[in-house]
Amino acid sequence: MNEDVNVLSAMEIAAFERREDGTFVPLSAFPAWFTRIVADGVFPFLGHILEDANEFWSEQSSGRRDFGPCAEMNESGKEFHYSVSAITADGKQYLVFQLDPGSDRMREVLQQVREQALAAGDGLREEAVVERTYRKVRQTARDIQSAVSELPSISGASARIEHWKNVSAKCEDLVGDVEALIKVLSPSSLK
């Protein structure tokens, strides 16, 4: 290994050349993060990625196929991410592992998006409560209007008294519904 390829390790990259017999030879020293996940140059943790890379290499055309992000845990139990690339260039085949330093930033952004979505969801629930309460107020008001409009057609004192009791109860319901709507719309309940 020469000094030029050691820059790969400094860039958090582990690169291997794939030989005709399917073995891998490292192109530079391993970066610290990589030594934690592979000790002997065998990649059993890759599973289907290695199968897909072999299929890519069998095409024998120049290019690159990327896989990942892949996730592992470091010695302190913190998750880290990396990507894997199968590369064919100048008739040679390479397997490259690169640490993804942007994954922590991405995780932060995703957490912010989740929090905003949850907050928006709360807003949607609040809107639903307001809408439901408003509909109840409107329905109770319509019920009162209907009951009052029926009054002229009711004959007999006892029937009229019973009807007024019904209208009075609906008015009490309306007051309760309006109070509930005011409570739902108050700034302290919208927090």
C-alpha positions as a LaTeX table, in Angstrom:
\begin{tabular}{lrrr}
\hline
Residue & $x$ (\AA) & $y$ (\AA) & $z$ (\AA) \\
\hline
Met1 & 0.00 & 0.00 & 0.00 \\
Asn2 & 1.42 & 3.37 & $-0.91$ \\
Glu3 & 0.87 & 6.76 & 0.69 \\
Asp4 & $-1.50$ & 7.89 & $-2.08$ \\
Val5 & $-4.10$ & 5.27 & $-1.23$ \\
Asn6 & $-3.87$ & 5.94 & 2.53 \\
Val7 & $-5.91$ & 9.04 & 1.81 \\
Leu8 & $-8.85$ & 6.60 & 1.47 \\
Ser9 & $-8.62$ & 5.73 & 5.14 \\
Ala10 & $-8.37$ & 9.40 & 6.05 \\
Met11 & $-11.58$ & 9.96 & 4.10 \\
Glu12 & $-13.29$ & 7.15 & 6.10 \\
Ile13 & $-13.25$ & 4.84 & 3.04 \\
Ala14 & $-12.37$ & 1.14 & 3.03 \\
Ala15 & $-11.64$ & $-0.04$ & $-0.51$ \\
Phe16 & $-10.91$ & $-3.50$ & $-1.82$ \\
Glu17 & $-9.94$ & $-4.89$ & $-5.18$ \\
Arg18 & $-11.84$ & $-8.02$ & $-6.10$ \\
Arg19 & $-9.61$ & $-10.74$ & $-7.54$ \\
Glu20 & $-10.64$ & $-13.30$ & $-10.16$ \\
Asp21 & $-11.00$ & $-15.99$ & $-7.49$ \\
Gly22 & $-13.54$ & $-13.81$ & $-5.63$ \\
Thr23 & $-11.24$ & $-12.76$ & $-2.79$ \\
Phe24 & $-10.77$ & $-9.15$ & $-1.78$ \\
Val25 & $-7.46$ & $-7.35$ & $-1.24$ \\
Pro26 & $-7.49$ & $-4.08$ & 0.72 \\
Leu27 & $-6.22$ & $-1.00$ & $-1.13$ \\
Ser28 & $-5.36$ & 0.90 & 2.04 \\
Ala29 & $-5.43$ & 0.67 & 5.80 \\
Phe30 & $-8.92$ & 0.32 & 7.22 \\
Pro31 & $-10.52$ & 3.36 & 8.84 \\
Ala32 & $-11.34$ & 2.83 & 12.53 \\
Trp33 & $-15.10$ & 2.54 & 12.00 \\
Phe34 & $-14.59$ & $-0.26$ & 9.47 \\
Thr35 & $-12.34$ & $-2.38$ & 11.69 \\
Arg36 & $-15.23$ & $-2.66$ & 14.15 \\
Ile37 & $-17.47$ & $-4.37$ & 11.61 \\
Val38 & $-14.98$ & $-6.60$ & 9.78 \\
Ala39 & $-11.84$ & $-8.11$ & 11.18 \\
Asp40 & $-10.65$ & $-10.52$ & 8.51 \\
Gly41 & $-11.67$ & $-9.14$ & 5.11 \\
Val42 & $-14.74$ & $-11.38$ & 4.95 \\
Phe43 & $-18.06$ & $-9.66$ & 4.48 \\
Pro44 & $-20.76$ & $-12.02$ & 5.79 \\
Phe45 & $-22.75$ & $-9.01$ & 7.02 \\
Leu46 & $-23.37$ & $-7.88$ & 3.44 \\
Gly47 & $-25.76$ & $-10.72$ & 2.54 \\
His48 & $-27.74$ & $-9.86$ & $-0.59$ \\
Ile49 & $-25.57$ & $-6.78$ & $-1.29$ \\
Leu50 & $-22.62$ & $-9.01$ & $-2.09$ \\
Glu51 & $-24.83$ & $-11.17$ & $-4.31$ \\
Asp52 & $-26.03$ & $-8.06$ & $-6.19$ \\
Ala53 & $-22.46$ & $-6.79$ & $-6.47$ \\
Asn54 & $-21.34$ & $-10.14$ & $-7.94$ \\
Glu55 & $-24.16$ & $-9.92$ & $-10.48$ \\
Phe56 & $-23.03$ & $-6.38$ & $-11.38$ \\
Trp57 & $-19.41$ & $-7.48$ & $-11.79$ \\
Ser58 & $-20.46$ & $-10.42$ & $-13.97$ \\
Glu59 & $-21.81$ & $-7.89$ & $-16.51$ \\
Gln60 & $-18.18$ & $-6.78$ & $-16.98$ \\
Ser61 & $-19.13$ & $-3.25$ & $-17.97$ \\
Ser62 & $-17.55$ & $-0.16$ & $-16.47$ \\
Gly63 & $-19.60$ & 1.67 & $-13.91$ \\
Arg64 & $-20.80$ & 1.70 & $-10.37$ \\
Arg65 & $-23.66$ & 0.27 & $-8.35$ \\
Asp66 & $-24.40$ & 1.73 & $-4.92$ \\
Phe67 & $-26.04$ & $-0.01$ & $-1.98$ \\
Gly68 & $-27.19$ & 1.35 & 1.31 \\
Pro69 & $-27.34$ & 3.12 & 3.56 \\
Cys70 & $-26.27$ & 0.28 & 5.83 \\
Ala71 & $-26.38$ & 0.64 & 9.61 \\
Glu72 & $-24.20$ & $-0.79$ & 12.38 \\
Met73 & $-23.62$ & $-0.02$ & 16.04 \\
Asn74 & $-20.34$ & 1.32 & 17.36 \\
Glu75 & $-18.74$ & 0.18 & 20.61 \\
Ser76 & $-20.81$ & 2.68 & 22.62 \\
Gly77 & $-24.07$ & 1.46 & 21.09 \\
Lys78 & $-24.59$ & 4.44 & 18.80 \\
Glu79 & $-25.84$ & 3.69 & 15.30 \\
Phe80 & $-23.72$ & 4.79 & 12.35 \\
His81 & $-24.35$ & 4.51 & 8.61 \\
Tyr82 & $-22.23$ & 3.71 & 5.60 \\
Ser83 & $-22.73$ & 2.93 & 1.94 \\
Val84 & $-21.29$ & 0.16 & $-0.18$ \\
Ser85 & $-20.36$ & 0.50 & $-3.85$ \\
Ala86 & $-19.44$ & $-2.11$ & $-6.41$ \\
Ile87 & $-17.22$ & $-0.51$ & $-9.05$ \\
Thr88 & $-15.76$ & $-1.75$ & $-12.32$ \\
Ala89 & $-13.03$ & 0.45 & $-13.82$ \\
Asp90 & $-10.20$ & $-0.32$ & $-16.22$ \\
Gly91 & $-11.15$ & $-3.99$ & $-16.17$ \\
Lys92 & $-10.77$ & $-4.21$ & $-12.38$ \\
Gln93 & $-13.49$ & $-4.73$ & $-9.80$ \\
Tyr94 & $-13.67$ & $-2.92$ & $-6.49$ \\
Leu95 & $-15.79$ & $-3.02$ & $-3.37$ \\
Val96 & $-15.85$ & 0.30 & $-1.53$ \\
Phe97 & $-17.28$ & 1.06 & 1.92 \\
Gln98 & $-17.75$ & 4.72 & 2.81 \\
Leu99 & $-18.85$ & 6.16 & 6.12 \\
Asp100 & $-21.82$ & 8.48 & 5.79 \\
Pro101 & $-21.08$ & 11.44 & 8.06 \\
Gly102 & $-24.28$ & 13.16 & 6.91 \\
Ser103 & $-26.47$ & 10.45 & 8.43 \\
Asp104 & $-26.53$ & 12.16 & 11.84 \\
Arg105 & $-27.65$ & 15.41 & 10.22 \\
Met106 & $-30.27$ & 13.51 & 8.22 \\
Arg107 & $-31.52$ & 11.88 & 11.41 \\
Glu108 & $-31.87$ & 15.33 & 13.01 \\
Val109 & $-33.80$ & 16.64 & 10.00 \\
Leu110 & $-36.10$ & 13.61 & 10.00 \\
Gln111 & $-36.73$ & 14.06 & 13.73 \\
Gln112 & $-37.70$ & 17.70 & 13.13 \\
Val113 & $-40.03$ & 16.64 & 10.31 \\
Arg114 & $-41.63$ & 14.02 & 12.59 \\
Glu115 & $-42.13$ & 16.59 & 15.34 \\
Gln116 & $-43.68$ & 19.06 & 12.89 \\
Ala117 & $-45.96$ & 16.34 & 11.50 \\
Leu118 & $-47.06$ & 15.43 & 15.01 \\
Ala119 & $-47.71$ & 19.09 & 15.79 \\
Ala120 & $-49.69$ & 19.43 & 12.56 \\
Gly121 & $-51.57$ & 16.28 & 13.50 \\
Asp122 & $-52.47$ & 17.88 & 16.83 \\
Gly123 & $-53.70$ & 20.90 & 14.90 \\
Leu124 & $-55.82$ & 18.65 & 12.74 \\
Arg125 & $-57.29$ & 16.98 & 15.82 \\
Glu126 & $-58.05$ & 20.42 & 17.31 \\
Glu127 & $-59.71$ & 21.48 & 14.06 \\
Ala128 & $-61.80$ & 18.30 & 14.13 \\
Val129 & $-62.92$ & 19.02 & 17.70 \\
Val130 & $-63.84$ & 22.61 & 16.74 \\
Glu131 & $-65.71$ & 21.40 & 13.66 \\
Arg132 & $-67.59$ & 18.73 & 15.62 \\
Thr133 & $-68.55$ & 21.19 & 18.38 \\
Tyr134 & $-69.60$ & 23.82 & 15.84 \\
Arg135 & $-71.82$ & 21.29 & 14.04 \\
Lys136 & $-73.43$ & 20.37 & 17.37 \\
Val137 & $-74.18$ & 24.05 & 18.09 \\
Arg138 & $-75.72$ & 24.49 & 14.64 \\
Gln139 & $-77.83$ & 21.34 & 14.98 \\
Thr140 & $-79.13$ & 22.40 & 18.41 \\
Ala141 & $-79.98$ & 25.87 & 17.05 \\
Arg142 & $-81.89$ & 24.25 & 14.15 \\
Asp143 & $-83.74$ & 21.99 & 16.61 \\
Ile144 & $-84.82$ & 25.06 & 18.61 \\
Gln145 & $-85.96$ & 26.88 & 15.48 \\
Ser146 & $-87.97$ & 23.85 & 14.41 \\
Ala147 & $-89.57$ & 23.48 & 17.84 \\
Val148 & $-90.50$ & 27.17 & 17.98 \\
Ser149 & $-91.98$ & 27.05 & 14.47 \\
Glu150 & $-94.20$ & 24.10 & 15.53 \\
Leu151 & $-95.65$ & 26.05 & 18.45 \\
Pro152 & $-98.60$ & 27.66 & 16.61 \\
Ser153 & $-99.82$ & 24.25 & 15.48 \\
Ile154 & $-99.89$ & 22.80 & 19.00 \\
Ser155 & $-103.28$ & 22.91 & 20.68 \\
Gly156 & $-104.07$ & 22.34 & 24.30 \\
Ala157 & $-102.42$ & 23.93 & 27.29 \\
Ser158 & $-100.68$ & 20.82 & 28.57 \\
Ala159 & $-99.20$ & 20.02 & 25.12 \\
Arg160 & $-97.99$ & 23.62 & 24.81 \\
Ile161 & $-96.39$ & 23.48 & 28.27 \\
Glu162 & $-94.69$ & 20.18 & 27.40 \\
His163 & $-93.46$ & 21.65 & 24.12 \\
Trp164 & $-92.07$ & 24.73 & 25.91 \\
Lys165 & $-90.23$ & 22.44 & 28.34 \\
Asn166 & $-88.69$ & 20.73 & 25.29 \\
Val167 & $-87.67$ & 24.12 & 23.79 \\
Ser168 & $-86.27$ & 25.20 & 27.17 \\
Ala169 & $-84.17$ & 22.00 & 27.43 \\
Lys170 & $-82.85$ & 22.56 & 23.89 \\
Cys171 & $-81.92$ & 26.15 & 24.83 \\
Glu172 & $-79.95$ & 24.80 & 27.80 \\
Asp173 & $-78.23$ & 22.34 & 25.44 \\
Leu174 & $-77.41$ & 25.25 & 23.11 \\
Val175 & $-75.87$ & 27.27 & 25.93 \\
Gly176 & $-73.76$ & 24.25 & 26.93 \\
Asp177 & $-72.68$ & 23.65 & 23.32 \\
Val178 & $-71.72$ & 27.32 & 22.86 \\
Glu179 & $-69.70$ & 27.22 & 26.11 \\
Ala180 & $-67.93$ & 24.07 & 24.83 \\
Leu181 & $-67.19$ & 25.81 & 21.52 \\
Ile182 & $-65.80$ & 28.85 & 23.33 \\
Lys183 & $-63.62$ & 26.57 & 25.46 \\
Val184 & $-62.30$ & 24.74 & 22.39 \\
Leu185 & $-61.54$ & 28.04 & 20.64 \\
Ser186 & $-59.84$ & 29.69 & 23.63 \\
Pro187 & $-56.10$ & 30.32 & 23.11 \\
Ser188 & $-55.13$ & 28.20 & 26.13 \\
Ser189 & $-56.83$ & 25.12 & 24.67 \\
Leu190 & $-55.08$ & 25.56 & 21.30 \\
Lys191 & $-51.59$ & 25.16 & 22.75 \\
\hline
\end{tabular}
